Amino acid sequence: MAIRKEWTEWHLTPRGWERGASRVHGQGNTWVEEPTDRVLSAVYQELQADDSPEVKKWAEETWRSKKAENAEDLLKQYGPAPEKL
């Protein structure tokens, strides 16, 4: 069982990466509306099991617009999703 599971959504827009919803241990979820011009979304997560001091960290793409043809260009310009909460 996890003693800590936190995450933050990140949305790639023509302006760059924008923070979305998040979950902070002990504070619960904070919901944020997705930007209407997002081209893709990703989530960064941190998970710590109760039997280990190790914190697993990873980011993964969770959504990509079928209409956005410039997603790859924006990824080249702004880089991958931020790996921070």
N, C-alpha and C positions, 0 to 999 in steps of 0.2 A: 504494500500500500504506500502511496506517495505521501510524504509529509509536506511537500511543497510542489505545487504545479501552478506555474504562472505563464501567461502568454500575452502577446500584443499582436494585433493585426496591423499590417502595413499595406497601403494602397499606392500603386504607381500611377501618377497623373502626369499631364504635360508639364506641371510645375515641379515634379520630382516626387519623392516618397512622402506620404502623409500618414501620420499615426491614426489608427482606428480604435476599435474596441480593445479592451484589455482586461486581464484578471490579475489581481495582486493578492498574494497570500494574506489572509486576515482582513482584507478589505472588500473582497467580492469582485463582481464584474462591473465595469463601466462601459456602457454601450454608446457608440458613436456612429452616426449615419455615414454610410460609405459615400465618397465623393461621386457625383453623377458622371464625371469625366474620367473615372479610373479606367485603366486598360488591363490591369491585373492586380490581384491581391495575394498576399502571402501572410503566413503567421509564423512568428518566432516564439519558441517555447523553451521553458526551463523546467526540468523535472528532477526532484530529489527523492529517492526512496528512503523510508525510515530506517533501513538497515545499512545505509551507505552514506559516507560523506561526499561522494561523487555527485556532481550536478550534470545531468545530461542536457545538452543545448543543441537546438537545431532549428532551421527555418525551412519552410516548404511552401511552394505555390499552392494556393487553394482555389483560385478562380482566374480565368482569362477571358476577356471579351472576344466574341467571335467577329465583332465589327472593327476592332482596333488593329489596323495593319501596322501601326508604328510601335508596337510593344517591344520588338527587338531593338529598334533604334533608341527608344527611351531607356532600355536596360543598358545599352552601351553608354549612353550619356550619363545616367545616374547610378549605374552599378546595381548589384543585387540588393535584395531587401535588407534593411538594417538588422543586425543581429544584436538587438538590445530590447529591453522591456520598455 
